[in-house]
Amino acid sequence: MALSIRGLSFSYGAVSVLRGVDVEALPRGSVAALVGPNGSGKSTLFRCLAGLLPAKTGAASLDAVDLGAYSPRERSRRVFYLGQDMGAHAALSVFEIVLLARKSLGGGLAIAASPRDVAMTESVIDDLGLRALASRDIGSLSSGQRQLAGIAQAIVREPDVLLLDEPTSALDVRRQLEVMETVLRVSRERRIVTIVAIHDLSLAARFADTILLLSDGRIARAGEPHAVLADPSVAETYAVGVHLERSRRGTLLVEPYLERRPH
């Protein structure tokens, strides 16, 4: 019961972005951190998995079923992609945007919400700690609160796979921890395969079960956080030195540094 990727490639015209991405089975209830420099293809990979871009070659499968075998509507239910900017949704409350995400599963937003839709929306809002914000306009929320509302939109659809594109970008330290703790807990409880694109390697090491290092359009290294981050391929990919150590709390810390060349 897992998500696997086999030989996935994609090009923008003559520019090859993904060059045969392979990922071994990511089990349900797990969180994988997708790391790599800007322009390495993280967002493109997410869009291919979500069916928003057509892969040139290769495929992805969920529980041994090719994602391409699903209808666009069914695929969008099973695989939810949350981009970097969810928008402000002016004049809509948190409850309303989460309910709309739930209603979209039925194929028509004009149809009145069913009691089950409302109950599921209420449950997810409570689960993510958004009850105090439920009646507020989404545009009035902080970046961290909007990220949680976006995650609520994803969870209410009951996806099998959740793709989060830099959900902690532009957040302060506390909000980063809150968002990532919520992502980890919800993934575990609801048995979702979650992949998070993230730049902070220490945050990735702290919350991910698996780290996927994307470099030059391929997965250069994949595995348990310490094993991946200690590999020379990380330093090579980012063109920096990498120092690892454990905090007093046992948390793996990653210190990247510029290596000064002698004159």
Buried (B, 14 or more C-beta within 10 A) or exposed (E): EBBBBBBBBBBEEEEBBBBBBEBBBBEBBBBBBBBBBEEBBBBBBBBBBBBBBEBBEBBBBBEEEEBEEBEEEEBBBBBBBBBBEBEEBEEBBBBBBBBBBBBBBEEEEEEEBEEEBBEBBBEBBEBBEBEEBBEBBBEEBEEBBBBBBBBBBBBBBBBBBBBBBBBBBEBEEEBBBBBBEBBBEBBBEBEBBBBBBBBBBBBBBBBBBBBBBBBEBBBBBBBEBBEBBBBEEBBEBBEEEBEBEEEEEEEBBBEBEEEEEEE
